[in-house]
Amino acid sequence: MIARRALFSHHLMGSGVELGPGHNPYPLDLPGIDVRYVDRWEPDANSELFPELGEEAAFPRPDIIANLDRDRLGALDDASVDFVIASHVLEHLADPIGILDDIHRVLRPGGVLLILLPDRHRTFDQFRDPTDLDHLTVEHEAGITEVDDAHIEAFLLATAPRDMPRSQYLSDDPDVRRGQIDVHRRRSVHVHCWDQDEFLPVLEFSIRSLGCRWEFVDAVLTEEGGPESIEFGFVVRKAIALLPPPVMADRFDRAWRAWREGHVGELARNPVGSMPPSDDHRHELEQLRQELDATRAELQSLRTTKTFRYTEAGRRAYGRLIR
């Protein structure tokens, strides 16, 4: 997946922003890329919210402080950036459709949006239903600017470890419950969840109904990363040509289908991990297996703590490792 992320970054050039980098900004190794960070918290506040990550978690100082639910990208002018990175961000927002529309606004014609999202089948979201388009459009039209209690409660009820007492994550005491929900709202949860086919209608809606001129450029399928992969993604471009929305949507759909057909066929011919490893690779794989076993053991001990419930990094890793 690291290699795939590096390939994705080849589509980026010029000056742009990354939304919500947290303590793990997107790797950008190529020259000619100038990135600014948009985040809700300063590093000190982030460290206080996530003490379990330790001092080694280096949160970059954001160039723009913004609550994406409330402020969106209001600090940026129209057509002012060459790219936007949204890596594991949209699933946390109250109104993903609204932020897609605002990203389109701030991109210059020809600008690129890079999206990565967790696959709900391969994370702690595996027992949840996908967020359908009707749900998103109703909330977008209502102009919501905050994740409500019902979304957070639904997330907690669907994703909490089965052996954790409910009172630890969702108390029956109203005052305690409000505090628990507030903590999760500030630290953020997966408000929505999808797989790659379920998210596609969100992009298509933004083209047909909001007039976003998205061109399909590239994508990554969850299965491309093998059994350990937990994410999928899209690279889309704000088209220079001013075509009618139905035409843009049809072009996007055809380009995606053609790309996917080719990639699925290639995966069928050359499955990930189908080539026998060399001796050197076997040694590296054995070391990785040992590290993985150690990580599993550590996470098994951490999962019973309250702080584990509040760390996205821990939940994501655990959701991948327990399969």
Secondary structure, DSSP 8 states (H G I E B T S, - for coil): -HHHHHHHHTT--EEEEEE--TTS-----SSSEEEEEEESS-HHHHHHH-GGG-TT------SEE--TTTTTTTTS-TT-EEEEEEES-GGGSS-HHHHHHHHHHHEEEEEEEEEEEEBGGGSTTTTS----HHHHHHHHHHT--S--HHHHHHHHHHHS-TTS-GGGTS-SSHHHHHHHHHHHHHH------B-HHHHHHHHHHHHHTT---EEEEEEE-GGGG-TT--EEEEEEEE-SS---HHHHHHHHHHHHHHHHHHHHHHHHHS-TT-S---HHHHHHHHHHHHHHHHHHHHHHHHTTSHHHHH-HHHHHHHHHHT-
